[in-house]
């Protein structure tokens, strides 16, 4: 996977600290992975709160659109937030 640097003011979801709430600004990736992320409700403008993170950072649990979702670190790295 190609490493893409976030734009000014943006972070990747896997860089957000536990307890912070952010808004999705862009979903990176291609094909099935990108579509899966979008299907889970992580679309532009969705508010996401990071609830828990495993000791090694993988997986992390977020709240989006009123439900809890576990994401792998690699999946969270494809989601840019503000």
Biopython code that builds the backbone (N, CA, C, O; Angstrom):
import numpy as np
from Bio.PDB.StructureBuilder import StructureBuilder

atoms = [
    (1, "UNK", "N", (0.842, -1.180, 0.000)),
    (1, "UNK", "CA", (0.000, 0.000, 0.000)),
    (1, "UNK", "C", (0.886, 1.243, 0.000)),
    (1, "UNK", "O", (1.856, 1.313, 0.755)),
    (2, "UNK", "N", (0.571, 2.192, -0.815)),
    (2, "UNK", "CA", (1.326, 3.434, -0.919)),
    (2, "UNK", "C", (1.046, 4.325, 0.283)),
    (2, "UNK", "O", (-0.108, 4.502, 0.672)),
    (3, "UNK", "N", (2.099, 4.887, 0.873)),
    (3, "UNK", "CA", (1.956, 5.777, 2.021)),
    (3, "UNK", "C", (1.531, 7.152, 1.534)),
    (3, "UNK", "O", (2.227, 7.768, 0.727)),
    (4, "UNK", "N", (0.395, 7.638, 2.018)),
    (4, "UNK", "CA", (-0.123, 8.955, 1.637)),
    (4, "UNK", "C", (-0.106, 9.845, 2.862)),
    (4, "UNK", "O", (-0.612, 9.463, 3.917)),
    (5, "UNK", "N", (0.468, 11.018, 2.732)),
    (5, "UNK", "CA", (0.535, 11.963, 3.844)),
    (5, "UNK", "C", (-0.761, 12.758, 3.916)),
    (5, "UNK", "O", (-1.260, 13.219, 2.890)),
    (6, "UNK", "N", (-1.313, 12.925, 5.121)),
    (6, "UNK", "CA", (-2.526, 13.721, 5.265)),
    (6, "UNK", "C", (-2.269, 15.193, 4.969)),
    (6, "UNK", "O", (-1.150, 15.683, 5.125)),
    (7, "UNK", "N", (-3.309, 15.888, 4.544)),
    (7, "UNK", "CA", (-3.222, 17.327, 4.285)),
    (7, "UNK", "C", (-3.113, 18.077, 5.605)),
    (7, "UNK", "O", (-3.329, 17.509, 6.675)),
    (8, "UNK", "N", (-2.777, 19.353, 5.517)),
    (8, "UNK", "CA", (-2.666, 20.184, 6.719)),
    (8, "UNK", "C", (-3.950, 20.116, 7.530)),
    (8, "UNK", "O", (-5.047, 20.235, 6.984)),
    (9, "UNK", "N", (-3.807, 19.922, 8.845)),
    (9, "UNK", "CA", (-4.964, 19.873, 9.724)),
    (9, "UNK", "C", (-5.649, 18.522, 9.779)),
    (9, "UNK", "O", (-6.566, 18.326, 10.575)),
    (10, "UNK", "N", (-5.215, 17.586, 8.943)),
    (10, "UNK", "CA", (-5.825, 16.256, 8.934)),
    (10, "UNK", "C", (-4.923, 15.252, 9.626)),
    (10, "UNK", "O", (-3.699, 15.382, 9.628)),
    (11, "UNK", "N", (-5.548, 14.262, 10.206)),
    (11, "UNK", "CA", (-4.857, 13.128, 10.815)),
    (11, "UNK", "C", (-5.446, 11.862, 10.222)),
    (11, "UNK", "O", (-6.529, 11.879, 9.638)),
    (12, "UNK", "N", (-4.722, 10.767, 10.380)),
    (12, "UNK", "CA", (-5.301, 9.474, 10.061)),
    (12, "UNK", "C", (-6.023, 9.006, 11.319)),
    (12, "UNK", "O", (-5.605, 9.337, 12.429)),
    (13, "UNK", "N", (-7.085, 8.254, 11.163)),
    (13, "UNK", "CA", (-7.878, 7.809, 12.312)),
    (13, "UNK", "C", (-7.038, 7.023, 13.314)),
    (13, "UNK", "O", (-7.304, 7.087, 14.514)),
    (14, "UNK", "N", (-6.038, 6.289, 12.854)),
    (14, "UNK", "CA", (-5.213, 5.521, 13.784)),
    (14, "UNK", "C", (-4.284, 6.406, 14.622)),
    (14, "UNK", "O", (-3.621, 5.901, 15.528)),
    (15, "UNK", "N", (-4.221, 7.719, 14.341)),
    (15, "UNK", "CA", (-3.396, 8.651, 15.103)),
    (15, "UNK", "C", (-4.194, 9.421, 16.158)),
    (15, "UNK", "O", (-3.616, 10.168, 16.948)),
    (16, "UNK", "N", (-5.492, 9.246, 16.174)),
    (16, "UNK", "CA", (-6.359, 9.962, 17.105)),
    (16, "UNK", "C", (-6.280, 9.296, 18.473)),
    (16, "UNK", "O", (-6.221, 8.070, 18.569)),
    (17, "UNK", "N", (-6.277, 10.103, 19.528)),
    (17, "UNK", "CA", (-6.174, 9.584, 20.893)),
    (17, "UNK", "C", (-7.536, 9.131, 21.415)),
    (17, "UNK", "O", (-8.581, 9.609, 20.973)),
    (18, "UNK", "N", (-7.497, 8.209, 22.355)),
    (18, "UNK", "CA", (-8.721, 7.683, 22.980)),
    (18, "UNK", "C", (-9.485, 8.833, 23.634)),
    (18, "UNK", "O", (-8.903, 9.650, 24.348)),
    (19, "UNK", "N", (-10.784, 8.887, 23.384)),
    (19, "UNK", "CA", (-11.643, 9.923, 23.951)),
    (19, "UNK", "C", (-11.891, 11.092, 23.008)),
    (19, "UNK", "O", (-12.814, 11.875, 23.233)),
    (20, "UNK", "N", (-11.087, 11.226, 21.960)),
    (20, "UNK", "CA", (-11.264, 12.341, 21.019)),
    (20, "UNK", "C", (-12.376, 12.037, 20.025)),
    (20, "UNK", "O", (-12.584, 10.892, 19.621)),
    (21, "UNK", "N", (-13.086, 13.101, 19.641)),
    (21, "UNK", "CA", (-14.091, 13.002, 18.580)),
    (21, "UNK", "C", (-13.587, 13.782, 17.383)),
    (21, "UNK", "O", (-13.061, 14.886, 17.523)),
    (22, "UNK", "N", (-13.750, 13.203, 16.210)),
    (22, "UNK", "CA", (-13.273, 13.814, 14.965)),
    (22, "UNK", "C", (-14.320, 13.604, 13.882)),
    (22, "UNK", "O", (-15.287, 12.866, 14.072)),
    (23, "UNK", "N", (-14.119, 14.257, 12.750)),
    (23, "UNK", "CA", (-15.006, 14.119, 11.603)),
    (23, "UNK", "C", (-14.224, 13.558, 10.420)),
    (23, "UNK", "O", (-13.099, 13.984, 10.156)),
    (24, "UNK", "N", (-14.819, 12.608, 9.714)),
    (24, "UNK", "CA", (-14.168, 12.010, 8.544)),
    (24, "UNK", "C", (-14.107, 13.048, 7.433)),
    (24, "UNK", "O", (-15.118, 13.655, 7.081)),
    (25, "UNK", "N", (-12.901, 13.248, 6.879)),
    (25, "UNK", "CA", (-12.760, 14.192, 5.777)),
    (25, "UNK", "C", (-12.544, 13.489, 4.436)),
    (25, "UNK", "O", (-12.894, 14.022, 3.383)),
    (26, "UNK", "N", (-11.960, 12.279, 4.486)),
    (26, "UNK", "CA", (-11.685, 11.576, 3.226)),
    (26, "UNK", "C", (-11.364, 10.115, 3.528)),
    (26, "UNK", "O", (-10.763, 9.806, 4.557)),
    (27, "UNK", "N", (-11.765, 9.221, 2.632)),
    (27, "UNK", "CA", (-11.428, 7.801, 2.757)),
    (27, "UNK", "C", (-10.488, 7.447, 1.612)),
    (27, "UNK", "O", (-10.830, 7.577, 0.437)),
    (28, "UNK", "N", (-9.289, 6.995, 1.988)),
    (28, "UNK", "CA", (-8.290, 6.598, 1.002)),
    (28, "UNK", "C", (-8.494, 5.139, 0.617)),
    (28, "UNK", "O", (-9.390, 4.473, 1.136)),
    (29, "UNK", "N", (-7.678, 4.657, -0.273)),
    (29, "UNK", "CA", (-7.731, 3.251, -0.655)),
    (29, "UNK", "C", (-8.512, 3.044, -1.932)),
    (29, "UNK", "O", (-9.079, 3.972, -2.510)),
    (30, "UNK", "N", (-8.519, 1.790, -2.349)),
    (30, "UNK", "CA", (-9.186, 1.425, -3.593)),
    (30, "UNK", "C", (-9.948, 0.119, -3.421)),
    (30, "UNK", "O", (-9.684, -0.657, -2.502)),
    (31, "UNK", "N", (-10.872, -0.102, -4.296)),
    (31, "UNK", "CA", (-11.549, -1.383, -4.389)),
    (31, "UNK", "C", (-12.339, -1.790, -3.173)),
    (31, "UNK", "O", (-13.045, -0.986, -2.564)),
    (32, "UNK", "N", (-12.204, -3.075, -2.826)),
    (32, "UNK", "CA", (-13.024, -3.684, -1.786)),
    (32, "UNK", "C", (-12.784, -3.078, -0.405)),
    (32, "UNK", "O", (-13.734, -2.915, 0.361)),
    (33, "UNK", "N", (-11.543, -2.741, -0.071)),
    (33, "UNK", "CA", (-11.255, -2.163, 1.240)),
    (33, "UNK", "C", (-11.950, -0.824, 1.403)),
    (33, "UNK", "O", (-12.589, -0.583, 2.427)),
    (34, "UNK", "N", (-11.839, 0.048, 0.419)),
    (34, "UNK", "CA", (-12.485, 1.365, 0.482)),
    (34, "UNK", "C", (-14.006, 1.212, 0.569)),
    (34, "UNK", "O", (-14.658, 1.901, 1.354)),
    (35, "UNK", "N", (-14.560, 0.320, -0.228)),
    (35, "UNK", "CA", (-16.010, 0.112, -0.228)),
    (35, "UNK", "C", (-16.480, -0.434, 1.116)),
    (35, "UNK", "O", (-17.545, -0.051, 1.602)),
    (36, "UNK", "N", (-15.702, -1.316, 1.714)),
    (36, "UNK", "CA", (-16.055, -1.881, 3.024)),
    (36, "UNK", "C", (-16.087, -0.789, 4.089)),
    (36, "UNK", "O", (-16.997, -0.751, 4.917)),
    (37, "UNK", "N", (-15.096, 0.095, 4.065)),
    (37, "UNK", "CA", (-15.047, 1.202, 5.026)),
    (37, "UNK", "C", (-16.268, 2.104, 4.855)),
    (37, "UNK", "O", (-16.895, 2.493, 5.840)),
    (38, "UNK", "N", (-16.601, 2.430, 3.627)),
    (38, "UNK", "CA", (-17.766, 3.275, 3.352)),
    (38, "UNK", "C", (-19.059, 2.588, 3.783)),
    (38, "UNK", "O", (-19.953, 3.232, 4.330)),
    (39, "UNK", "N", (-19.159, 1.285, 3.539)),
    (39, "UNK", "CA", (-20.355, 0.525, 3.917)),
    (39, "UNK", "C", (-20.563, 0.487, 5.432)),
    (39, "UNK", "O", (-21.692, 0.347, 5.902)),
    (40, "UNK", "N", (-19.476, 0.610, 6.194)),
    (40, "UNK", "CA", (-19.580, 0.613, 7.656)),
    (40, "UNK", "C", (-20.044, 1.968, 8.187)),
    (40, "UNK", "O", (-20.202, 2.127, 9.398)),
    (41, "UNK", "N", (-20.264, 2.941, 7.316)),
    (41, "UNK", "CA", (-20.762, 4.243, 7.743)),
    (41, "UNK", "C", (-19.698, 5.294, 7.918)),
    (41, "UNK", "O", (-19.995, 6.406, 8.354)),
    (42, "UNK", "N", (-18.463, 4.971, 7.589)),
    (42, "UNK", "CA", (-17.364, 5.927, 7.715)),
    (42, "UNK", "C", (-17.244, 6.739, 6.432)),
    (42, "UNK", "O", (-16.299, 6.580, 5.659)),
    (43, "UNK", "N", (-18.214, 7.601, 6.229)),
    (43, "UNK", "CA", (-18.267, 8.441, 5.038)),
    (43, "UNK", "C", (-17.908, 9.879, 5.407)),
    (43, "UNK", "O", (-17.883, 10.233, 6.586)),
    (44, "UNK", "N", (-17.633, 10.700, 4.406)),
    (44, "UNK", "CA", (-17.260, 12.099, 4.642)),
    (44, "UNK", "C", (-18.307, 12.789, 5.515)),
    (44, "UNK", "O", (-19.506, 12.720, 5.246)),
    (45, "UNK", "N", (-17.829, 13.452, 6.559)),
    (45, "UNK", "CA", (-18.706, 14.195, 7.454)),
    (45, "UNK", "C", (-19.192, 13.427, 8.666)),
    (45, "UNK", "O", (-19.750, 14.025, 9.587)),
    (46, "UNK", "N", (-18.995, 12.117, 8.691)),
    (46, "UNK", "CA", (-19.442, 11.308, 9.826)),
    (46, "UNK", "C", (-18.582, 11.617, 11.056)),
    (46, "UNK", "O", (-17.358, 11.708, 10.958)),
    (47, "UNK", "N", (-19.231, 11.777, 12.207)),
    (47, "UNK", "CA", (-18.503, 12.015, 13.450)),
    (47, "UNK", "C", (-18.086, 10.678, 14.047)),
    (47, "UNK", "O", (-18.886, 9.748, 14.139)),
    (48, "UNK", "N", (-16.820, 10.597, 14.452)),
    (48, "UNK", "CA", (-16.245, 9.367, 14.984)),
    (48, "UNK", "C", (-15.598, 9.677, 16.328)),
    (48, "UNK", "O", (-14.862, 10.656, 16.455)),
    (49, "UNK", "N", (-15.872, 8.842, 17.334)),
    (49, "UNK", "CA", (-15.224, 8.967, 18.640)),
    (49, "UNK", "C", (-14.405, 7.706, 18.882)),
    (49, "UNK", "O", (-14.920, 6.593, 18.780)),
    (50, "UNK", "N", (-13.132, 7.888, 19.201)),
    (50, "UNK", "CA", (-12.277, 6.745, 19.524)),
    (50, "UNK", "C", (-12.543, 6.374, 20.974)),
    (50, "UNK", "O", (-12.309, 7.177, 21.878)),
    (51, "UNK", "N", (-13.038, 5.147, 21.200)),
    (51, "UNK", "CA", (-13.435, 4.711, 22.544)),
    (51, "UNK", "C", (-12.343, 3.921, 23.244)),
    (51, "UNK", "O", (-12.053, 4.173, 24.414)),
    (52, "UNK", "N", (-11.738, 2.979, 22.555)),
    (52, "UNK", "CA", (-10.719, 2.116, 23.154)),
    (52, "UNK", "C", (-9.649, 1.796, 22.119)),
    (52, "UNK", "O", (-9.882, 1.850, 20.911)),
    (53, "UNK", "N", (-8.464, 1.459, 22.634)),
    (53, "UNK", "CA", (-7.398, 1.006, 21.758)),
    (53, "UNK", "C", (-6.677, -0.139, 22.467)),
    (53, "UNK", "O", (-6.364, -0.039, 23.653)),
    (54, "UNK", "N", (-6.418, -1.209, 21.752)),
    (54, "UNK", "CA", (-5.695, -2.343, 22.326)),
    (54, "UNK", "C", (-4.285, -1.890, 22.717)),
    (54, "UNK", "O", (-3.789, -0.896, 22.187)),
    (55, "UNK", "N", (-3.640, -2.604, 23.633)),
    (55, "UNK", "CA", (-2.309, -2.191, 24.094)),
    (55, "UNK", "C", (-1.291, -1.950, 22.983)),
    (55, "UNK", "O", (-0.456, -1.054, 23.102)),
    (56, "UNK", "N", (-1.344, -2.718, 21.930)),
    (56, "UNK", "CA", (-0.418, -2.517, 20.816)),
    (56, "UNK", "C", (-1.039, -1.674, 19.695)),
    (56, "UNK", "O", (-0.456, -1.544, 18.618)),
    (57, "UNK", "N", (-2.222, -1.104, 19.950)),
    (57, "UNK", "CA", (-2.866, -0.216, 18.984)),
    (57, "UNK", "C", (-3.690, -0.913, 17.919)),
    (57, "UNK", "O", (-4.188, -0.266, 16.998)),
    (58, "UNK", "N", (-3.840, -2.222, 18.033)),
    (58, "UNK", "CA", (-4.568, -2.950, 16.997)),
    (58, "UNK", "C", (-5.398, -4.046, 17.650)),
    (58, "UNK", "O", (-4.801, -4.949, 18.236)),
    (59, "UNK", "N", (-6.708, -4.038, 17.595)),
    (59, "UNK", "CA", (-7.576, -3.092, 16.893)),
    (59, "UNK", "C", (-7.930, -1.894, 17.772)),
    (59, "UNK", "O", (-7.530, -1.809, 18.933)),
    (60, "UNK", "N", (-8.689, -0.974, 17.186)),
    (60, "UNK", "CA", (-9.221, 0.133, 17.955)),
    (60, "UNK", "C", (-10.731, 0.137, 17.808)),
    (60, "UNK", "O", (-11.272, -0.267, 16.778)),
    (61, "UNK", "N", (-11.404, 0.599, 18.855)),
    (61, "UNK", "CA", (-12.868, 0.621, 18.860)),
    (61, "UNK", "C", (-13.331, 2.060, 18.759)),
    (61, "UNK", "O", (-12.881, 2.923, 19.512)),
    (62, "UNK", "N", (-14.234, 2.315, 17.822)),
    (62, "UNK", "CA", (-14.776, 3.658, 17.616)),
    (62, "UNK", "C", (-16.293, 3.615, 17.680)),
    (62, "UNK", "O", (-16.906, 2.561, 17.514)),
    (63, "UNK", "N", (-16.886, 4.769, 17.922)),
    (63, "UNK", "CA", (-18.327, 4.922, 17.831)),
    (63, "UNK", "C", (-18.599, 5.789, 16.612)),
    (63, "UNK", "O", (-18.057, 6.887, 16.484)),
    (64, "UNK", "N", (-19.436, 5.291, 15.726)),
    (64, "UNK", "CA", (-19.824, 6.036, 14.530)),
    (64, "UNK", "C", (-21.305, 5.777, 14.269)),
    (64, "UNK", "O", (-21.754, 4.631, 14.274)),
    (65, "UNK", "N", (-22.052, 6.845, 14.044)),
    (65, "UNK", "CA", (-23.483, 6.750, 13.745)),
    (65, "UNK", "C", (-24.257, 5.940, 14.792)),
    (65, "UNK", "O", (-25.217, 5.244, 14.461)),
    (66, "UNK", "N", (-23.827, 6.036, 16.066)),
    (66, "UNK", "CA", (-24.551, 5.405, 17.150)),
    (66, "UNK", "C", (-24.209, 3.956, 17.432)),
    (66, "UNK", "O", (-24.866, 3.334, 18.267)),
    (67, "UNK", "N", (-23.219, 3.399, 16.781)),
    (67, "UNK", "CA", (-22.842, 2.024, 17.089)),
    (67, "UNK", "C", (-21.326, 1.902, 17.221)),
    (67, "UNK", "O", (-20.573, 2.732, 16.711)),
    (68, "UNK", "N", (-20.890, 0.831, 17.929)),
    (68, "UNK", "CA", (-19.479, 0.594, 18.136)),
    (68, "UNK", "C", (-18.928, -0.264, 16.997)),
    (68, "UNK", "O", (-19.582, -1.186, 16.511)),
    (69, "UNK", "N", (-17.720, 0.067, 16.594)),
    (69, "UNK", "CA", (-17.091, -0.587, 15.463)),
    (69, "UNK", "C", (-15.630, -0.822, 15.789)),
    (69, "UNK", "O", (-14.953, 0.086, 16.273)),
    (70, "UNK", "N", (-15.131, -2.020, 15.535)),
    (70, "UNK", "CA", (-13.712, -2.314, 15.714)),
    (70, "UNK", "C", (-13.031, -2.276, 14.354)),
    (70, "UNK", "O", (-13.521, -2.846, 13.379)),
    (71, "UNK", "N", (-11.887, -1.591, 14.307)),
    (71, "UNK", "CA", (-11.133, -1.451, 13.068)),
    (71, "UNK", "C", (-9.695, -1.888, 13.278)),
    (71, "UNK", "O", (-9.116, -1.663, 14.341)),
    (72, "UNK", "N", (-9.132, -2.502, 12.277)),
    (72, "UNK", "CA", (-7.705, -2.788, 12.305)),
    (72, "UNK", "C", (-6.947, -1.488, 12.112)),
    (72, "UNK", "O", (-7.472, -0.521, 11.559)),
    (73, "UNK", "N", (-5.716, -1.478, 12.571)),
    (73, "UNK", "CA", (-4.866, -0.292, 12.450)),
    (73, "UNK", "C", (-4.697, 0.104, 10.975)),
    (73, "UNK", "O", (-4.716, 1.290, 10.647)),
    (74, "UNK", "N", (-4.531, -0.882, 10.093)),
    (74, "UNK", "CA", (-4.357, -0.613, 8.669)),
    (74, "UNK", "C", (-5.613, 0.004, 8.053)),
    (74, "UNK", "O", (-5.519, 0.863, 7.176)),
    (75, "UNK", "N", (-6.789, -0.436, 8.512)),
    (75, "UNK", "CA", (-8.042, 0.138, 8.009)),
    (75, "UNK", "C", (-8.189, 1.578, 8.484)),
    (75, "UNK", "O", (-8.577, 2.456, 7.714)),
    (76, "UNK", "N", (-7.874, 1.820, 9.764)),
    (76, "UNK", "CA", (-7.985, 3.173, 10.322)),
    (76, "UNK", "C", (-7.006, 4.137, 9.650)),
    (76, "UNK", "O", (-7.268, 5.338, 9.579)),
    (77, "UNK", "N", (-5.893, 3.622, 9.163)),
    (77, "UNK", "CA", (-4.913, 4.473, 8.488)),
    (77, "UNK", "C", (-5.410, 4.965, 7.129)),
    (77, "UNK", "O", (-4.830, 5.890, 6.561)),
    (78, "UNK", "N", (-6.469, 4.363, 6.603)),
    (78, "UNK", "CA", (-7.042, 4.773, 5.317)),
    (78, "UNK", "C", (-8.104, 5.866, 5.478)),
    (78, "UNK", "O", (-8.678, 6.327, 4.491)),
    (79, "UNK", "N", (-8.364, 6.279, 6.720)),
    (79, "UNK", "CA", (-9.421, 7.250, 6.990)),
    (79, "UNK", "C", (-8.805, 8.545, 7.491)),
    (79, "UNK", "O", (-8.210, 8.579, 8.568)),
    (80, "UNK", "N", (-8.947, 9.611, 6.712)),
    (80, "UNK", "CA", (-8.440, 10.921, 7.123)),
    (80, "UNK", "C", (-9.538, 11.653, 7.894)),
    (80, "UNK", "O", (-10.701, 11.648, 7.494)),
    (81, "UNK", "N", (-9.153, 12.281, 9.002)),
    (81, "UNK", "CA", (-10.116, 12.981, 9.867)),
    (81, "UNK", "C", (-9.612, 14.365, 10.220)),
    (81, "UNK", "O", (-8.425, 14.667, 10.092)),
    (82, "UNK", "N", (-10.529, 15.195, 10.663)),
    (82, "UNK", "CA", (-10.194, 16.565, 11.091)),
    (82, "UNK", "C", (-10.701, 16.789, 12.494)),
    (82, "UNK", "O", (-10.526, 17.874, 13.048)),
]
sb = StructureBuilder()
sb.init_structure("model")
sb.init_model(0)
sb.init_chain("A")
sb.init_seg("    ")
for serial, (resi, resn, name, xyz) in enumerate(atoms, 1):
    if name == "N":
        sb.init_residue(resn, " ", resi, " ")
    sb.init_atom(name, np.array(xyz, "f"), 0.0, 1.0, " ", f" {name:<3s}", serial, name[0])
structure = sb.get_structure()
